[in-house]
Structures are given as C-alpha cells and as structure tokens.
Amino acid sequence: MEQELKTSRWLNLILLVLVAGLGILSIKLHRRSLPNAHLSRQEKNVKALILEGKTNKEIANELFISLSTVKTHITSIYSKLNVKGRQELLQKSTGAST
C-alpha cells in the first residue's frame, strides 16, 4: 500500500510538470502565430513602412504624423512583437533566421 502511494505521488508530479510545460509551450507558440493581431492600425502602417526600409522621418512625412509619434509607435511595435530593432523585426517578419 505504501509503495502504491509513493508511485502515485511520483506519477502526479510527473504529470503536473508535463502539463505546466505544455501550457508554457502553448503560450509561446500562440504569441508567435499572431504577430500582427495586437498591433493598432497605425502601428501596422508604421511596421509596413519600416519593412519597406523607410527612415523615421520618411514614415512621419508619409503618414502626416510627428517624428516623436513615429518613435512612440516603433517603441510600441518592438515591445508588442518582442523585438529589439529593425533587423530583428525584418527577420521575424520575413521568417529569415541568422
């Protein structure tokens, strides 16, 4: 009886670790699969212009917004997409890897 209890506890612990691991993996995969879903319309516009190779000043002129607003959008885009700069944004957007 005592041996069965120990076995049951170990199995429960293993199952708990597996479920937690699968939950974390599911969350990470979900975040990767919806990269644009949580960007605002204007952030999507800014992102598209970044991917075209436009400078911040060119983006501001094209969208009729201030340079400061462009920088704010870029900071938000980087945060939401978990990237550190234009190169990483380009890599994630095109699926390229280094």
ChimeraX commands (.cxc) that place a marker at each C-alpha (Angstrom):
marker #1 position 0.00,0.00,0.00 radius 0.5
marker #1 position 2.78,2.44,0.90 radius 0.5
marker #1 position 4.64,1.63,-2.35 radius 0.5
marker #1 position 1.48,2.36,-4.38 radius 0.5
marker #1 position 1.14,5.72,-2.64 radius 0.5
marker #1 position 4.74,6.67,-3.49 radius 0.5
marker #1 position 4.23,5.59,-7.11 radius 0.5
marker #1 position 1.02,7.60,-7.32 radius 0.5
marker #1 position 2.74,10.72,-5.95 radius 0.5
marker #1 position 5.57,10.44,-8.47 radius 0.5
marker #1 position 3.14,9.98,-11.33 radius 0.5
marker #1 position 1.16,13.02,-10.21 radius 0.5
marker #1 position 4.34,15.09,-10.01 radius 0.5
marker #1 position 5.44,13.99,-13.50 radius 0.5
marker #1 position 2.01,14.77,-14.93 radius 0.5
marker #1 position 2.00,18.19,-13.27 radius 0.5
marker #1 position 5.39,19.05,-14.78 radius 0.5
marker #1 position 4.23,17.85,-18.22 radius 0.5
marker #1 position 1.02,19.90,-18.09 radius 0.5
marker #1 position 2.92,23.01,-16.97 radius 0.5
marker #1 position 5.48,22.54,-19.76 radius 0.5
marker #1 position 2.78,22.09,-22.38 radius 0.5
marker #1 position 0.99,25.19,-21.12 radius 0.5
marker #1 position 4.14,27.31,-21.42 radius 0.5
marker #1 position 4.87,25.90,-24.88 radius 0.5
marker #1 position 1.31,26.61,-26.00 radius 0.5
marker #1 position 1.55,30.24,-24.87 radius 0.5
marker #1 position 4.88,30.74,-26.68 radius 0.5
marker #1 position 3.56,29.21,-29.90 radius 0.5
marker #1 position 0.39,31.30,-29.73 radius 0.5
marker #1 position 2.40,34.52,-29.39 radius 0.5
marker #1 position 4.46,33.64,-32.45 radius 0.5
marker #1 position 1.44,32.74,-34.57 radius 0.5
marker #1 position -0.34,36.10,-34.17 radius 0.5
marker #1 position 2.39,38.72,-34.64 radius 0.5
marker #1 position 0.13,41.44,-36.04 radius 0.5
marker #1 position -3.10,40.66,-34.23 radius 0.5
marker #1 position -2.46,43.06,-31.35 radius 0.5
marker #1 position -0.99,45.98,-33.30 radius 0.5
marker #1 position -3.17,49.02,-33.87 radius 0.5
marker #1 position -3.95,50.08,-37.45 radius 0.5
marker #1 position -1.39,52.88,-37.28 radius 0.5
marker #1 position 1.25,50.57,-35.79 radius 0.5
marker #1 position 0.66,48.16,-38.69 radius 0.5
marker #1 position 1.14,51.09,-41.11 radius 0.5
marker #1 position 4.39,52.10,-39.40 radius 0.5
marker #1 position 5.60,48.49,-39.37 radius 0.5
marker #1 position 4.90,48.13,-43.10 radius 0.5
marker #1 position 6.89,51.29,-43.84 radius 0.5
marker #1 position 9.77,50.09,-41.67 radius 0.5
marker #1 position 9.79,46.84,-43.64 radius 0.5
marker #1 position 9.97,48.91,-46.84 radius 0.5
marker #1 position 13.19,50.42,-45.50 radius 0.5
marker #1 position 11.81,53.89,-44.76 radius 0.5
marker #1 position 13.51,56.12,-42.18 radius 0.5
marker #1 position 11.61,57.53,-39.22 radius 0.5
marker #1 position 11.47,60.92,-40.95 radius 0.5
marker #1 position 10.10,59.39,-44.17 radius 0.5
marker #1 position 7.48,57.49,-42.16 radius 0.5
marker #1 position 6.44,60.70,-40.38 radius 0.5
marker #1 position 6.10,62.56,-43.69 radius 0.5
marker #1 position 4.17,59.76,-45.37 radius 0.5
marker #1 position 1.70,59.28,-42.51 radius 0.5
marker #1 position 1.44,63.01,-41.67 radius 0.5
marker #1 position 2.47,62.45,-38.06 radius 0.5
marker #1 position 5.30,63.87,-35.97 radius 0.5
marker #1 position 8.69,62.22,-35.67 radius 0.5
marker #1 position 8.01,61.79,-31.97 radius 0.5
marker #1 position 4.79,59.91,-32.73 radius 0.5
marker #1 position 6.66,57.62,-35.13 radius 0.5
marker #1 position 9.19,56.83,-32.41 radius 0.5
marker #1 position 6.38,56.12,-29.96 radius 0.5
marker #1 position 4.74,53.72,-32.43 radius 0.5
marker #1 position 8.06,51.99,-33.11 radius 0.5
marker #1 position 8.72,51.52,-29.40 radius 0.5
marker #1 position 5.25,50.03,-29.01 radius 0.5
marker #1 position 5.70,47.74,-32.04 radius 0.5
marker #1 position 9.04,46.45,-30.76 radius 0.5
marker #1 position 7.55,45.80,-27.34 radius 0.5
marker #1 position 4.45,44.03,-28.65 radius 0.5
marker #1 position 6.41,41.89,-31.11 radius 0.5
marker #1 position 9.25,41.29,-28.67 radius 0.5
marker #1 position 11.99,42.55,-30.99 radius 0.5
marker #1 position 14.95,44.79,-30.27 radius 0.5
marker #1 position 15.37,46.62,-33.56 radius 0.5
marker #1 position 14.65,46.92,-37.27 radius 0.5
marker #1 position 16.88,43.99,-38.23 radius 0.5
marker #1 position 15.12,41.62,-35.83 radius 0.5
marker #1 position 11.72,42.94,-36.97 radius 0.5
marker #1 position 12.69,42.24,-40.57 radius 0.5
marker #1 position 13.93,38.75,-39.72 radius 0.5
marker #1 position 10.76,37.86,-37.81 radius 0.5
marker #1 position 8.52,39.35,-40.48 radius 0.5
marker #1 position 10.17,37.54,-43.38 radius 0.5
marker #1 position 10.80,34.32,-41.48 radius 0.5
marker #1 position 14.54,34.64,-42.10 radius 0.5
marker #1 position 16.91,33.34,-39.49 radius 0.5
marker #1 position 20.52,34.16,-38.72 radius 0.5
marker link #1:1,2 radius 0.2
marker link #1:2,3 radius 0.2
marker link #1:3,4 radius 0.2
marker link #1:4,5 radius 0.2
marker link #1:5,6 radius 0.2
marker link #1:6,7 radius 0.2
marker link #1:7,8 radius 0.2
marker link #1:8,9 radius 0.2
marker link #1:9,10 radius 0.2
marker link #1:10,11 radius 0.2
marker link #1:11,12 radius 0.2
marker link #1:12,13 radius 0.2
marker link #1:13,14 radius 0.2
marker link #1:14,15 radius 0.2
marker link #1:15,16 radius 0.2
marker link #1:16,17 radius 0.2
marker link #1:17,18 radius 0.2
marker link #1:18,19 radius 0.2
marker link #1:19,20 radius 0.2
marker link #1:20,21 radius 0.2
marker link #1:21,22 radius 0.2
marker link #1:22,23 radius 0.2
marker link #1:23,24 radius 0.2
marker link #1:24,25 radius 0.2
marker link #1:25,26 radius 0.2
marker link #1:26,27 radius 0.2
marker link #1:27,28 radius 0.2
marker link #1:28,29 radius 0.2
marker link #1:29,30 radius 0.2
marker link #1:30,31 radius 0.2
marker link #1:31,32 radius 0.2
marker link #1:32,33 radius 0.2
marker link #1:33,34 radius 0.2
marker link #1:34,35 radius 0.2
marker link #1:35,36 radius 0.2
marker link #1:36,37 radius 0.2
marker link #1:37,38 radius 0.2
marker link #1:38,39 radius 0.2
marker link #1:39,40 radius 0.2
marker link #1:40,41 radius 0.2
marker link #1:41,42 radius 0.2
marker link #1:42,43 radius 0.2
marker link #1:43,44 radius 0.2
marker link #1:44,45 radius 0.2
marker link #1:45,46 radius 0.2
marker link #1:46,47 radius 0.2
marker link #1:47,48 radius 0.2
marker link #1:48,49 radius 0.2
marker link #1:49,50 radius 0.2
marker link #1:50,51 radius 0.2
marker link #1:51,52 radius 0.2
marker link #1:52,53 radius 0.2
marker link #1:53,54 radius 0.2
marker link #1:54,55 radius 0.2
marker link #1:55,56 radius 0.2
marker link #1:56,57 radius 0.2
marker link #1:57,58 radius 0.2
marker link #1:58,59 radius 0.2
marker link #1:59,60 radius 0.2
marker link #1:60,61 radius 0.2
marker link #1:61,62 radius 0.2
marker link #1:62,63 radius 0.2
marker link #1:63,64 radius 0.2
marker link #1:64,65 radius 0.2
marker link #1:65,66 radius 0.2
marker link #1:66,67 radius 0.2
marker link #1:67,68 radius 0.2
marker link #1:68,69 radius 0.2
marker link #1:69,70 radius 0.2
marker link #1:70,71 radius 0.2
marker link #1:71,72 radius 0.2
marker link #1:72,73 radius 0.2
marker link #1:73,74 radius 0.2
marker link #1:74,75 radius 0.2
marker link #1:75,76 radius 0.2
marker link #1:76,77 radius 0.2
marker link #1:77,78 radius 0.2
marker link #1:78,79 radius 0.2
marker link #1:79,80 radius 0.2
marker link #1:80,81 radius 0.2
marker link #1:81,82 radius 0.2
marker link #1:82,83 radius 0.2
marker link #1:83,84 radius 0.2
marker link #1:84,85 radius 0.2
marker link #1:85,86 radius 0.2
marker link #1:86,87 radius 0.2
marker link #1:87,88 radius 0.2
marker link #1:88,89 radius 0.2
marker link #1:89,90 radius 0.2
marker link #1:90,91 radius 0.2
marker link #1:91,92 radius 0.2
marker link #1:92,93 radius 0.2
marker link #1:93,94 radius 0.2
marker link #1:94,95 radius 0.2
marker link #1:95,96 radius 0.2
marker link #1:96,97 radius 0.2
marker link #1:97,98 radius 0.2
view
